[in-house]
Each structure stands twice: as structure tokens, then as C-alpha cells.
Amino acid sequence: MTGEEAAGPPGPKAVRLLCFVSAGFIVTVGINKWRELEKKSVQQQRGIHQQQKILSPANSATKPIK
């Protein structure tokens, strides 16, 4: 018992490798989608804050000059 697998047909090893690579690809795509959603969310919140800043009375053009 050396911890190594018994020599056999390469099929199961190739299938495991393919599954491992496929899982890595799927996880990478998921992470990229999540980052994209987070980025869009931050951009939307910034847009809302900018709109509120523009519409607030503190920045209005009718404010008297001192």
C-alpha cells in the first residue's frame, strides 16, 4: 500500500481529469458573472446617488449667493 492507484485502463483517469477541468471552467464563469453583477449594482447605486445629488436643493441654481 503505497497510496498509488493500481495500473489500469486510462479511461477513468481521463474522465476524472475532464470533470476536474470542466468544474474549474464552470466555477470561473460563475465568478466572472458574479463580479459583473456586483459591478453593475455599484454603478447603478452611484447613478442613483448622483441623481439625488443633482436634484437636491443644496445644489440648486436658485440658492442665493453670499
N, C-alpha and C positions, 0 to 999 in steps of 0.2 A: 504494500500500500504506500505508494509514493505520492498520491494525490493527483496523479495524472490519469486521464481517461484511457481506456483500452483502445487500441488502434481499431478502427472500424471504417466503414464507408464514409467518405467526406460529406455526404448529403446532410446529415443532421447539423454538422458544424457550419456548413454554408447557410443553412436555413436560419440558424441562430444568429449568424453574422448579419444576414439580410434583415432579420427582425430588429436587431440592435440598431443598425444604420437607419432603418425606417422609423423607429421610435425617436431617434435623435433628430431626424428631419421634421417629424411631426411636432416635437417639442419646440424646435427652433421656430417653426412657422407660428405656433401658438404664442410664443414670447414676443415675436415681432408684431403680431396682431394686437396683443395687449398693450405694447408700447405705443402703437399707433392710436389706439382708443384713448389712452391716457393723454397723449399729446393733443388730440382733438378736444378732449374735455378741458384741458388747461387753456387752450386757445379760445374756446367758447366762453369760459369764465372771464378771461381777460377782456374779451369783446364786450361782455355784459358790464363789467366794471368801467370800461372806457365809455360806454354809452351812458351809464349813470353819472359819470363824472362830467360829461358834456351837458347833460340835462339838468344838473344840479344848479340851484340858484347862486351858489358861491361863485360860479364861473360865468354867470350871465352877463350880457353886454350892457344891461340896464343898471348895473351896480355903479353907484356914484364914485367919482374919482376924488380922492382926498389930497 
